[in-house]
Amino acid sequence: MPRSLAVLSFVLLPALGLASDGPHWSYEGEEGPAHWAGLDEHFAVCGSGKEQSPVDIQATEDTDLPALAPRYAYARGEIVHNGHTIQVNVPVGGSLEYGGRQYQFKQFHFHAPSENRIQGKSFPLEVHLVHADAEGHLAVIGALYQEGAESAALKPLWETMPKEGGEKAELELAVNPERLLPAGRDYYRFPGSLTTPPCSEGVQWLLLKQPVSASAEQLKQFKDLFEHGNARPVQPLHGRVVEE
């Protein structure tokens, strides 16, 4: 395999939820986020990177951002408990045209509490919709969940999601990622990274401003799967500009 493709495959493995034989890491203790950079040489950027995610969005710059208009479709897929999150993989789930690149939708997964923050505020749940173009560039659309009305989109997922790490199940119903997102499409844009090892940078982050609601019971169901949470702490901006 050419070196460029080897590096690309390593970068995409954690982001796209494929099997990996990398070193074990977690969200607590000696294998937690503060120690990721020292667990393996390929994780070094977790500590040395200058464009790490997630972030706490404070000051922003007004910009004429392009409209965010992903095209998703209903598709059957599998729901996986990979030990770090609940992730839904779909074979054909849609696309995103953004910044002159054509991205294909790959998967979505969840973090509790939210990884990104707005003006210091944390939310009880965040979903990340991961897209990749033909060259391996990644674009992630993030949506924040707050406690409120029950989410019809989460209901069939929560009824099917495995309760133990390493388990997976086929979704009984087709899902449309569009239903996980708010009606409003105003968003923040910033350059960032994967929020899990190897913390590879060069990821286009598109975080929606309007929260989505989920019931207290739904939020608790997910939280109970990950006793210590599954969110990386916010990272320094190092001069990055957050656009809106």
C-alpha positions in Angstrom: 0.0 0.0 0.0 1.4 3.4 -0.9 2.4 5.4 2.2 -0.2 8.1 1.5 -3.0 5.6 1.5 -1.6 3.9 4.6 -1.7 7.1 6.5 -5.2 7.9 5.2 -6.5 4.5 6.3 -5.1 5.0 9.8 -6.7 8.4 10.0 -10.1 7.2 8.9 -10.3 4.0 11.0 -11.3 5.7 14.3 -13.5 8.3 12.5 -15.4 5.9 10.4 -15.8 3.2 13.1 -13.9 0.4 11.4 -11.9 -2.2 13.3 -8.6 -1.1 14.6 -5.8 -2.9 16.5 -4.5 0.3 18.0 -3.7 0.7 21.7 -6.5 0.9 24.2 -7.7 4.3 25.3 -10.6 5.5 27.4 -12.2 8.6 28.9 -10.8 8.2 32.4 -7.7 7.3 34.5 -4.3 6.6 33.0 -5.7 6.0 29.6 -7.9 9.1 29.6 -7.7 12.2 27.4 -4.9 13.8 29.4 -2.7 10.7 28.6 -3.7 9.9 25.0 -0.7 11.5 23.5 1.6 9.2 25.4 -0.2 5.9 24.7 1.2 5.5 21.2 3.4 7.5 18.8 0.5 7.8 16.4 -1.5 9.7 19.1 1.2 12.4 19.6 -0.9 15.1 17.9 -3.5 14.7 20.7 -1.0 16.6 22.8 1.0 18.7 20.3 -1.8 19.6 17.8 -2.8 23.3 17.4 -6.2 22.6 15.8 -7.7 20.1 18.2 -11.4 19.5 18.9 -13.7 19.9 20.6 -13.8 23.7 21.4 -15.7 26.2 23.6 -17.1 28.7 21.2 -16.7 32.2 22.6 -15.7 35.0 20.2 -16.8 34.6 16.6 -16.2 36.3 13.3 -19.2 37.2 11.0 -18.7 35.6 7.6 -20.9 34.9 4.6 -20.9 31.1 5.2 -22.4 29.0 2.4 -25.8 27.4 3.1 -25.6 24.0 4.8 -27.7 21.7 2.8 -26.8 18.0 3.1 -28.8 15.5 1.1 -29.7 12.4 3.2 -31.9 9.4 2.5 -33.6 6.7 4.5 -31.3 3.7 4.7 -30.9 0.5 6.8 -27.8 0.1 8.7 -26.2 -1.3 11.8 -25.9 0.2 15.3 -22.7 -0.6 17.2 -21.6 -0.2 20.8 -17.8 0.1 20.1 -16.9 0.6 23.8 -16.5 4.4 23.3 -19.8 5.4 21.8 -23.0 4.3 20.1 -22.5 4.5 16.3 -24.8 3.9 13.4 -23.1 2.9 10.1 -25.0 3.2 6.9 -24.0 1.8 3.5 -25.7 4.5 1.4 -26.9 7.4 3.5 -26.5 10.6 1.5 -23.9 13.3 0.7 -22.8 16.8 1.5 -21.4 19.3 -1.1 -19.4 21.9 0.8 -16.5 24.2 0.0 -16.0 22.8 -3.5 -15.8 19.2 -2.2 -18.3 16.3 -2.5 -18.5 14.3 0.7 -20.3 11.0 1.2 -22.1 10.4 4.5 -20.5 7.5 6.5 -21.9 7.3 10.0 -23.2 9.1 13.0 -22.4 8.7 16.7 -23.1 10.3 20.1 -21.3 11.9 23.0 -22.6 12.7 26.5 -22.2 15.3 27.7 -21.6 17.4 24.6 -18.0 17.8 23.5 -18.3 21.2 22.0 -19.6 24.1 24.1 -21.2 27.5 23.3 -20.2 30.4 25.6 -19.1 27.8 28.2 -22.4 26.0 28.1 -22.4 22.2 27.9 -25.3 20.2 26.6 -26.4 16.7 27.8 -25.9 15.1 24.3 -24.2 15.8 21.0 -24.4 13.9 17.7 -21.7 13.9 15.1 -22.5 13.2 11.4 -19.3 12.1 9.7 -18.7 12.7 6.0 -15.6 11.9 3.9 -14.6 12.9 0.3 -12.8 10.7 -2.2 -9.4 11.9 -0.9 -10.2 11.2 2.7 -10.9 14.8 3.9 -13.5 14.8 6.7 -16.4 17.1 7.4 -18.4 16.7 10.6 -21.8 18.2 11.2 -22.5 18.5 14.9 -25.9 19.0 16.6 -26.5 19.6 20.3 -29.3 18.1 22.3 -31.1 19.7 25.3 -33.7 18.2 27.6 -37.3 18.7 26.4 -39.7 16.8 24.2 -39.0 13.2 23.3 -37.0 12.8 20.1 -38.8 10.6 17.6 -35.6 10.2 15.7 -33.7 8.8 18.7 -36.5 6.5 19.8 -35.9 3.5 17.4 -32.2 3.8 17.9 -32.4 3.7 21.6 -34.7 0.7 21.5 -32.2 -1.2 19.4 -28.8 0.0 20.7 -26.6 -2.6 22.3 -25.9 -2.3 26.0 -22.4 -3.8 26.1 -19.2 -2.9 24.3 -18.4 -4.9 21.2 -22.0 -5.7 20.4 -23.9 -4.6 17.3 -27.4 -5.0 15.9 -29.1 -4.5 12.6 -31.6 -1.6 12.6 -35.1 -2.9 12.1 -36.2 0.4 10.4 -34.5 2.6 7.9 -33.1 5.8 9.4 -32.7 9.3 7.9 -29.9 11.3 9.5 -31.8 14.5 8.5 -34.2 13.8 11.4 -31.4 14.1 13.9 -30.8 17.7 13.0 -32.7 20.9 14.0 -34.9 22.7 11.5 -32.6 25.8 11.6 -29.4 25.4 9.7 -27.4 28.4 11.1 -24.0 27.1 12.1 -20.5 27.8 13.3 -17.5 26.7 11.3 -14.0 26.0 12.5 -11.0 23.9 11.6 -10.5 21.0 14.0 -9.6 17.3 14.5 -11.0 14.0 15.4 -12.1 14.1 19.1 -10.8 10.6 19.7 -7.3 9.1 19.1 -5.3 9.6 16.9 -6.8 13.1 17.1 -5.9 13.7 13.4 -6.3 17.3 12.3 -7.7 18.7 9.0 -11.3 18.1 9.9 -13.9 20.7 8.8 -16.3 21.2 11.7 -19.8 22.6 11.1 -21.7 22.9 14.4 -25.4 23.8 14.3 -26.5 26.6 16.5 -30.1 25.5 17.2 -30.4 22.7 19.7 -32.5 19.6 19.3 -34.7 18.2 22.1 -34.6 14.8 23.7 -36.5 13.6 26.8 -34.9 13.2 30.2 -35.4 9.5 29.9 -33.7 9.3 26.5 -30.8 11.3 27.8 -30.5 9.1 30.8 -30.6 5.9 28.7 -27.5 7.0 26.8 -25.7 8.4 29.8 -26.2 5.1 31.7 -24.2 3.2 29.0 -21.1 5.3 29.7 -20.6 5.7 33.5 -17.9 8.3 33.2 -19.2 10.0 30.1 -17.6 9.8 26.6 -16.7 13.4 25.9 -13.2 14.8 25.4 -12.5 18.0 27.3 -12.5 21.3 25.2 -9.2 22.2 23.6 -7.4 25.5 23.2 -8.2 27.4 20.0 -4.5 28.5 19.5 -5.6 31.5 17.5 -8.2 29.7 15.4 -11.1 31.8 14.1 -14.7 30.5 14.6 -16.9 31.7 11.8 -20.7 32.2 11.8 
